[in-house]
Amino acid sequence: MRKINFGVNYIPSKSWYFQWAEDLDSIKDDFWAIRAIGLEHLRIQLRWDLFQPEPYKLNSVYMKRLEKVLDIAKDTGLEIEVSALTGWLSGFWFLPSFAQKGNIICNGDIIKSELFFLKQLSAFCCHPAFYGLDIGNEINMYAYKDMPNSIFNMEEGNKWLRTIALGCNEYYQNKSVTIGCDHQPWLEDKFFSRRNLASFGTSTALHTWIEFTGATKYHRGAFSNQSLHLGEICSKIADAYSSDFDRNINIQEFGISDLWLEKDQNIEDFILTFIKNTLKCSQTNRITFWCSHDIDQKYNEFNELEYGLGLFNNKNELKPVGRAYKKAISLYKNITKEHSETTAILINDSYKKSDKDFGWYFGEKFCALKEKGKDSICFITEDNINNFEYLRTRHITKLIYPEEVL
């Protein structure tokens, strides 16, 4: 039997992440509502601009507030994954002033400041509700920011990953450590290599948004094979690049908006099918929905999409998507670990002959096999073709080349 840990990315019901500067009392009600539907973990965002206003000084008020949030989580039976260097969130930038003066990936002084923050934050490792660390929310998005010196290449990104990993290996022993990147490094050959992301920290975190990856736009909507199998495709790509056969995968962000559905499409059907498919990757053991609560309409700066992504409304009332997620938890919290014959698609450089990005070149091959009735499919890299232990562990009995899939 395989246990799946379900959770949610926490958005405070009252004041979004402006809540850090306000009263935290409403958080208790939010946490109890979240726990009541069977969720076990939360991912919370530390706005970088608030927590680290200066390179070597953290704001003690916010650190104490974080401790209070962890206390509330403990009392409600929730564990917390803390996303630390969060300068990008819900479409807005929250970088401290010192981090705007150089490249957060390449500037040595800024990197030292980042390590200082992560080291100070590790003081919470002894807190019973502190599950682990997410380095920061979608740090790869920094390269898209219209700011001098924000761009970085894959070599620079990999070097930064290695530096941060050395620090975290020291600071966060016996705790979970991951980095929550958006889909671009996994699907488009940008910023960080898949191999390095698949070995960073203790587990792999994936953000599998059907809209932003192009699954809905280019592949016939939310109920296309490409959308419904996106979590499975991304998980199995990540699994193929891991040298650790037992490395866990966390779908750290996935969600659904009514704006992406046709009138006759049911949000429960999407949630149940997406999760069922995603869990066909045997290494996926954590599912974290985005997000817990809708953003209050009193804040009118956000994109229209951001307001309706929650499981709950602002009054802690469960929405249809929340009821669907609750049903998924009851169905898939404990599932049988099945081992059937597995067909492996070889991942190689042939996709560069196509106009498609890496992820969709191979993702389309994956979906083509699904449409032909094959259900047990994975990916394999060239270095594992003759690795008999790997083939046995993954139950791979057939290898096919992508050009074989028409």
N, C-alpha and C positions, 0 to 999 in steps of 0.2 A: 504494500500500500504506500502511496506517495502523498505526502501532505503539502498542500499549497497554502501559502500565507498571503492573504488578501489585505490590501490597504488602500490608502487614498492620499493624494497630495492635498495638504490642508490649506484652505483659504478661509480665514476668519469670516464668520457670517456678518459681522457688524461693520468692520472698517477695513476690509482687505488687509494688506500688510502695512497699512498705516497704523494697524493695531499695536505694533511694537511701541509706538509713542503714546498709546492711550491705555485705558483701563483694560486689564486682561480678564476681568471676571466672566465675561460672556463666553470665554474659551471653554470653561468647564461644561456649560450646556452643550456646546458644539461637540466636545469630546464624548460626552455620554450618548448623544444622538448617533455619532459615528460608531461607537462601540456596540450600540443596540442592534445594528444590522449585521453584526458578525465580523466587522473589520478588526484587524489585529495590529496594524502598524500605520504610521503617518510619516510622510516626508514633509518637513517644514523648511521654509526659506529664511535664512538670516540675511536681511538686506545689508549688503556689504558697506554701503555708505553710512549706515547707522552704527553698525557694530565696530567698524575700524575707521574712525575719522582721520587718524594720523598713522603713518607707517608703523610706528612701534608703540601704539597706544590703542587699547580697546575701550569702548564705552562701558564703564562698570554698571551703569543703570540697565543697559540692555542685556548684559551678561546675567545680571540678577533676574531679569524678566525671563530670560531663557531658562534659568533654573526653576522658576515658578511654573513655566509651561511643562517642563519635564516632571515636576512634582504632580501636576494635574494629570499628566499622562500615566504616571505610575498608579495614581489613585483610581483611574478608570480602566486599567489593564491594557494600555496601549504602549507599544514601543515606538521610539522616534529615530528616524534617519534625518540627520541635520545636513542641509545643503548650505555650505559655508560661504564661499566667495560668490554670492549671488548679486551680480551687477546687471543681469538681464532677466526680466520677469514680466510676463503678461504684456509683452510688447513695449516695455519701457526700460530705460537704463537707469541704474542706481549705483554708479561707480563712485567711490570716494575720490576726492579731488586729486590726491597723489597718484591714483591709478589712471587718471586722465592725462597725465603728463608724459607718459611713455607707454611702451608696449608691455602689456601684462604677461605676455608669453616669453618675450625676449629680453626685457630690461632686467639686468641683474639685481638692481636695488629694489625694484618692485617685487621680484620673486622672493627676495629675502623677507620682505614685508608680508607676503602671502604665507610663507613658512612660519613666520612669527604668529600670525593669526591662527593657523592650524595647530601650532604647538600649544598656544594658550587655550584653545577650545578643547584640547584633549583632556583638560582637567575634569571634564564631564564624563570621561570614560568610566568613572566609578559610580555614576548614577545608574540605578537599576532600569530606568526607562530609556537610557541612551543605547540604541542599537548599533549605531555606527555613523560614519561620515560619508557624505557625498561632497566631493571637492567644490563643486559649484554648478549652478544651473546653466546648462548649454553654453559653456565657455567658448565653444567654437563659434558662436554667434558674434563674438567680439570682432572677428575678422570682417564682418559685414558692417560694422559701425562706421559712420561717416566721421572719422576722427583721425588726425595725423598719426601715422605709425601704428595703426591697429592691425594691419594685415600681417599674417604669418604663414609660412609654408609648412609642409609636412615634416621636413627635417627639424625645423625649429619647434614644431609642436611636439614631436617625439622626444626631443631633448628636454623640454619642459616637463613632460610626463615622467621621465626618468628622475628628474630632480625632485619633483613633488613626491614621487613614490618612495624615494630614499627617506625623506622626512617622515612620511606617514608610516612607513615600516617601523620607525623608531617610536613615534608618538602614539600609535593606535594599535599596539599589539593586542591580539585576542578580540578585536572589534572589526566589524565590517567596514571596508573602505571601497568606494567606487567613484566613478565620475560620470555624471549624467549628461552625455552629449546628445545633441540633436542628431537627426538621421544622416546628415551630409557626410561625415567621415565613413560611415558604414556603407552608404549607397553610392557615393560620388567621388571617392578618392581625394578627399580634401582634409587638410589640417592635422589629422592624426592618422597613423596607419591602423588598419583593422587588427593586425597582429599585436601591436602595442596596446590598443584598447582592450583586447581580449586577454591580456596578461596583467593589466594594471590592477592593483589592489587585490581584493578577495573575491569579487564577483563582477559580472558584466551587467551594466545598466543600459537599457534601450528605450528610446522614445519613438513610438510607432503610431504616428498620426496619419490617418488615411488621407486627409486633405493635403497636408504640407509635403508629404512624400510624392504627391502626384497620383496616388492610387485612384482617387475619385475623379480627378480631372481627365486623366488619360485612359482610364479603364472602366468607364461605364458606371460610375457611381459607387455608393456605399455598399451595395450588395453584389459587386463584381467579385470574382475569385481573387483578384489582386488586392482588394480591400479586405475581404473576409479572412484572407490568409496572410495579411501583412505581418502580423505579430509572429506567426509561424515562420515565415520567410526570414525575417530579421533575426529571430532567435537561432535558426539553424545556420545562417551565415556566421553569426557570432560564435556559435559552437564549433564550427569547422575551423575557425582561426585560433581556437584555444589549444594550447599544448597540455592543459590539465583536463583529463578525461572527466573529472568530477566537478568542474567549475560551474557554479550556479549562475543562472541568468535571471535578471529582474526586469520585467516590463515596467519600467519606472514611470513612464507616462503613456497612457493611451486614453482617448476620450471620443465623444461623439456629440455633434451639434445637430439640433433640429434643422438647421440651415443646410445641412448636407444630405438630408433625406427627402425623398419624394413623398407626396401626400399619402400614398398607399403603403408606405414602408413603415415597419414596426420597429421601434427602438429596442424593444426586448429581444426580438429576433437577432438584431445585429449584435447586441452585447453577448448573448448566449453563444452564438456561432463563432464570434471572434475569439472569445476566451477558450471555447472547446478546441478550436483549431490551434491556437497558440500553445496550448498545453500538450500538443502532440510532439513538441520538442521536450525530450525527457529531462533536460537540464533546467528548464524554466520552473522555478519554484516560488516566485513572488510576482504578484500582479498588483500594480499600484495605479488606480484610476486618477485621471485629472478631470475634475477636482472635487473637493468636498462640498463647497457652497457657492452659489451664484454670487457675483459681485453686485453690491448694492447699487441701484440706479442713481443714487445721490452723487456718485462719482461719474461724471459724464465724459471723462477723458479717454476711456478705453474704446477699443474697436468693438463694434456690435457683437462680434462672435464671442468675446470674453465674458459677457454677462450671463450666458445661459448654460455654462458647462458643468455646473455643480450637480451633485447627487441630491442636495437639499436646497431649498430656497432660503432667503434671509431669515425666515421665522423657524428654521430647523424642521420644516415639513418636508417629508420625503417625496421627491418627484418621481415620475414614471421611470426615468433612467436609474434612479436610486433603487426602486423596487426591482428592476431588472437585475441590477448588480447584486442585490441581496439574494435573489433567486439563484444567480450564478454561484455565489458563495456556497449555498446549501447543496448545489449539484456537484461542485467541483473541488470542494475543500479537501476531500480525501478521494483520490482516484487510483485505480489499478494501474500499475506500471506494466504496460504491455510491451512485448518484444516480438514484432512480426518481421518478416523479410523486408529489408530496406534497400531501396534503390538510391544510389548516391550520384549526384550530378557533379562532375569535375569542374571546379572553379579554376580558370586559367585566364590568360591575357587575351583570349580570342574576342572578348567583348569589345576590345579597342578597334576591331574592324567594323563595329556597329555604331550607329548614331545614338544608341542608348547608353545611359550611365551604367556602371558596374551592377548596381543593385537590381535595376529593372531588366538588364540583359539576362541575368540569371534568374530573376524572379519570374520573368515571362516563361522561361523553360520549365520552372517549377509548376506554374499554373497550367501549362500545356499538358504536363503529365497528370495533374489532378483531373483535368477535363477528360483524359483518356481512361480514367478510373483507377489510377495508381494512387494509393493513399499514404503509404509509408515511404516518404522521400526525404533525403537530407542532402547536404553539400559536403564535398571533400576537397581538400587542397592537394596539390601535386605531391607534396612531401609525405603524405600519408597513404598514397596509393599502395605502397608495398609494406606498410606498417601493419603486420598481421594482428598485433595486439589491439591496435586501434580499430581495425575492421571487425574483429571479434566483439570488442566492447560496444561498438555502435551497431552491431548486427547487420553489417553491410554485406549483401550477397551479390549485388550487381552494380557495376560502374558504367555510367554512360557519359558520353561527351556532349556538350551543349549543342553542337552542330547536328547531333543525331535527332534532336527533338525538333520536329517541324511544326 
